[in-house]
Amino acid sequence: MPMKIIIFGLGNFGMSLAVNLTETGNEVIGIDNNMDKVNIVKNKISHAICMDATNESAYQALPIKDADLAVIAIGENEGAAIIATAVVKKLTNARIIGRSLSPIHDTVLDAMGIQTIIHPEQDFADRLAKKINLKGIVDNFSIDKNYSISEIKALPEFDGKTLEELQFREKFNLTVITIIRKKMRKSILGTTSMVSQSEGFIDKESIIYTDDILVVFGLNKDIGKFCSRTGK
């Protein structure tokens, strides 16, 4: 079900998040005190407003009480981010996601009762490091320090074989959640393009092809062991 989301701070992270959430069907309001940033994104999201998020009276123009989610994505001013978080928490019961800029910022957000605290730059660096270290990995989402959900490239010798034939679970100690496969898609204008598409729920009879991306769940050590087989 689409959500009503307000994002405070339209820097690189906030803007990318706003556009992505809009493209996936949500109603997104983007807030920034820089008119240039508002103008860049105004035609790409539901609403873009130039506003000082630290000024509580300015919130009267926002449907803050109707929001399902508020994201404090301010990344240039720690003080402004903390004040904006406090104001939003006062005015709405919506779930709040806070972007932290430092360990002390973490402490403040935690004291304010913000349950979801994110570190975009650190998280990106961690994921990039994992992609570099685990050769053959396409993308990765850590569940905890031991387990991850990862996108990994199918090995050439998998081509045309089912998961049962490969004895994938038994051999690699990994569970395949779904398969991402490139398919030809035709637009309303008649042009064609290749798009990556999930095969949805799969079973032991699902066939794997050379260019497939396997979305797997398992121990990091087993994912690393599998990726080392690519030889890249």
C-alpha positions as CSV (number, residue, x, y, z in Angstrom):
1,M,0.0,0.0,0.0
2,P,1.4,3.4,-1.0
3,M,2.6,5.6,1.9
4,K,2.6,9.3,2.5
5,I,6.3,10.2,3.2
6,I,7.9,13.5,4.1
7,I,11.7,13.7,3.6
8,F,13.6,16.6,5.2
9,G,16.9,17.4,3.5
10,L,17.3,17.1,-0.3
11,G,21.0,16.5,-0.5
12,N,22.4,13.5,-2.6
13,F,20.9,10.9,-0.2
14,G,17.6,12.7,0.5
15,M,17.0,13.5,-3.1
16,S,17.8,9.9,-4.3
17,L,15.5,8.5,-1.6
18,A,12.7,10.8,-2.5
19,V,12.8,10.0,-6.2
20,N,13.1,6.3,-5.6
21,L,10.2,6.2,-3.2
22,T,8.1,8.3,-5.7
23,E,8.9,5.9,-8.5
24,T,7.7,3.0,-6.4
25,G,4.3,4.5,-6.0
26,N,4.5,6.5,-2.8
27,E,3.3,10.1,-2.2
28,V,6.5,12.0,-1.3
29,I,6.9,15.5,0.0
30,G,10.5,16.7,-0.1
31,I,11.6,19.6,2.1
32,D,14.8,21.7,1.9
33,N,15.8,25.3,2.8
34,N,17.7,25.5,-0.5
35,M,15.5,26.6,-3.4
36,D,17.9,25.3,-6.0
37,K,17.6,21.7,-4.6
38,V,13.8,22.1,-4.5
39,N,13.7,23.1,-8.1
40,I,15.9,20.2,-9.2
41,V,13.5,17.6,-7.7
42,K,10.1,19.4,-8.0
43,N,9.1,17.6,-11.2
44,K,10.3,14.2,-10.0
45,I,8.4,13.8,-6.7
46,S,4.8,14.5,-5.6
47,H,5.6,17.8,-3.9
48,A,8.8,19.8,-3.2
49,I,8.7,22.7,-0.7
50,C,11.4,25.2,0.3
51,M,11.2,25.5,4.1
52,D,13.3,25.8,7.2
53,A,12.8,22.5,9.0
54,T,14.0,24.0,12.3
55,N,11.1,26.6,12.3
56,E,8.2,24.9,14.0
57,S,5.6,27.5,12.8
58,A,6.5,26.6,9.2
59,Y,5.1,23.1,9.7
60,Q,1.5,24.5,9.7
61,A,1.6,24.2,5.9
62,L,2.6,20.6,6.0
63,P,0.2,17.6,6.3
64,I,2.6,16.3,9.0
65,K,-0.2,14.6,11.0
66,D,-1.2,12.5,7.9
67,A,2.3,11.2,7.2
68,D,3.0,7.5,7.5
69,L,6.8,8.1,7.6
70,A,9.1,11.0,8.1
71,V,12.8,10.8,7.1
72,I,15.2,13.3,8.6
73,A,17.9,13.2,5.8
74,I,19.6,16.5,6.6
75,G,23.3,15.8,6.1
76,E,25.1,19.2,6.3
77,N,24.1,20.5,9.7
78,E,23.9,18.2,12.7
79,G,22.2,20.9,14.9
80,A,19.5,21.5,12.3
81,A,18.9,17.7,11.9
82,I,18.4,17.3,15.6
83,I,16.1,20.2,15.9
84,A,14.0,19.0,12.9
85,T,13.8,15.6,14.4
86,A,12.5,17.0,17.7
87,V,9.9,19.1,16.0
88,V,8.7,16.3,13.8
89,K,8.5,13.9,16.8
90,K,6.4,16.5,18.6
91,L,4.0,17.0,15.7
92,T,3.3,13.5,14.5
93,N,3.0,9.9,15.5
94,A,4.4,8.8,12.2
95,R,7.4,6.5,12.1
96,I,10.6,8.5,12.0
97,I,13.9,7.5,10.4
98,G,16.8,9.7,11.5
99,R,20.1,10.1,9.6
100,S,23.0,10.3,12.0
101,L,26.1,12.3,11.3
102,S,28.2,11.3,14.3
103,P,28.3,9.0,17.4
104,I,27.0,11.8,19.6
105,H,24.2,12.3,17.1
106,D,23.4,8.6,17.5
107,T,23.2,9.1,21.3
108,V,20.8,12.1,20.9
109,L,18.5,10.3,18.5
110,D,18.4,7.2,20.7
111,A,17.6,9.4,23.7
112,M,14.7,10.9,21.7
113,G,13.3,7.5,21.1
114,I,14.1,7.3,17.4
115,Q,14.2,3.6,16.7
116,T,15.5,3.6,13.1
117,I,18.9,5.4,12.8
118,I,20.7,5.3,9.5
119,H,24.3,6.1,8.4
120,P,24.1,6.3,4.6
121,E,27.8,6.9,3.9
122,Q,29.0,4.3,6.3
123,D,26.4,1.7,5.1
124,F,27.4,2.4,1.5
125,A,31.1,2.0,2.3
126,D,30.4,-1.2,4.1
127,R,28.4,-2.6,1.2
128,L,31.1,-1.5,-1.3
129,A,33.8,-3.1,0.8
130,K,31.9,-6.3,0.8
131,K,31.3,-6.2,-2.9
132,I,35.1,-5.7,-3.4
133,N,36.1,-8.4,-1.0
134,L,33.5,-11.0,-2.2
135,K,34.3,-11.3,-5.9
136,G,31.3,-12.2,-7.9
137,I,28.8,-10.5,-5.6
138,V,26.4,-8.1,-7.2
139,D,24.7,-6.6,-4.2
140,N,24.4,-7.4,-0.5
141,F,22.1,-6.7,2.5
142,S,23.4,-7.7,5.9
143,I,20.9,-9.3,8.3
144,D,23.3,-9.3,11.2
145,K,27.1,-9.8,11.6
146,N,26.8,-13.5,10.4
147,Y,24.0,-13.6,7.8
148,S,23.3,-11.7,4.6
149,I,21.0,-11.7,1.6
150,S,23.2,-11.4,-1.4
151,E,22.8,-11.1,-5.2
152,I,25.4,-13.4,-6.8
153,K,26.2,-14.4,-10.3
154,A,25.2,-17.8,-11.5
155,L,28.2,-20.0,-12.5
156,P,28.5,-21.0,-16.2
157,E,28.2,-24.6,-15.3
158,F,24.7,-24.0,-13.9
159,D,23.3,-23.2,-17.3
160,G,20.1,-25.2,-18.1
161,K,20.1,-27.1,-14.8
162,T,17.5,-27.0,-12.0
163,L,18.3,-26.2,-8.4
164,E,17.5,-29.9,-7.6
165,E,19.9,-31.1,-10.2
166,L,22.6,-28.8,-8.9
167,Q,21.9,-29.8,-5.3
168,F,22.4,-26.2,-4.6
169,R,21.3,-26.1,-0.9
170,E,23.3,-29.2,0.0
171,K,26.4,-28.2,-2.0
172,F,26.7,-24.5,-1.1
173,N,24.8,-24.2,2.1
174,L,22.8,-21.3,0.7
175,T,19.1,-20.9,0.1
176,V,18.0,-19.3,-3.2
177,I,15.2,-16.9,-2.5
178,T,14.5,-15.8,-6.1
179,I,16.2,-15.5,-9.5
180,I,16.7,-12.1,-11.3
181,R,16.7,-12.6,-15.0
182,K,17.1,-10.2,-18.0
183,K,14.1,-10.1,-20.2
184,M,13.1,-8.2,-23.3
185,R,10.4,-5.6,-22.7
186,K,8.4,-3.7,-25.3
187,S,7.3,-0.1,-24.6
188,I,4.0,1.5,-25.7
189,L,6.0,3.2,-28.4
190,G,7.1,-0.1,-29.8
191,T,10.8,0.1,-28.7
192,T,12.4,-2.8,-26.9
193,S,14.9,-2.9,-24.1
194,M,16.4,-5.5,-21.7
195,V,15.2,-5.2,-18.1
196,S,16.1,-7.2,-15.0
197,Q,13.1,-8.9,-13.5
198,S,12.5,-11.2,-10.5
199,E,11.1,-14.7,-11.3
200,G,9.1,-14.5,-8.0
201,F,8.7,-17.6,-5.9
202,I,10.9,-20.5,-7.1
203,D,11.2,-24.2,-6.2
204,K,13.6,-27.1,-6.8
205,E,12.4,-27.4,-10.4
206,S,13.4,-23.8,-11.2
207,I,16.0,-23.7,-14.0
208,I,19.1,-21.5,-13.8
209,Y,20.7,-19.8,-16.9
210,T,24.1,-18.4,-17.5
211,D,23.3,-14.7,-17.0
212,D,21.0,-15.2,-14.0
213,I,21.5,-13.4,-10.7
214,L,20.7,-15.6,-7.7
215,V,19.3,-13.9,-4.6
216,V,20.6,-16.1,-1.8
217,F,20.4,-16.2,2.0
218,G,23.1,-17.6,4.1
219,L,26.2,-17.2,6.3
220,N,28.7,-14.6,5.1
221,K,31.4,-17.2,5.1
222,D,29.4,-19.5,2.7
223,I,28.5,-16.6,0.5
224,G,32.2,-15.7,0.3
225,K,33.2,-19.3,-0.4
226,F,30.7,-19.4,-3.3
227,C,31.8,-16.1,-4.8
228,S,35.5,-17.2,-4.7
229,R,34.5,-19.9,-7.2
230,T,34.0,-17.2,-9.9
231,G,37.7,-16.8,-10.2
232,K,37.3,-13.0,-10.8
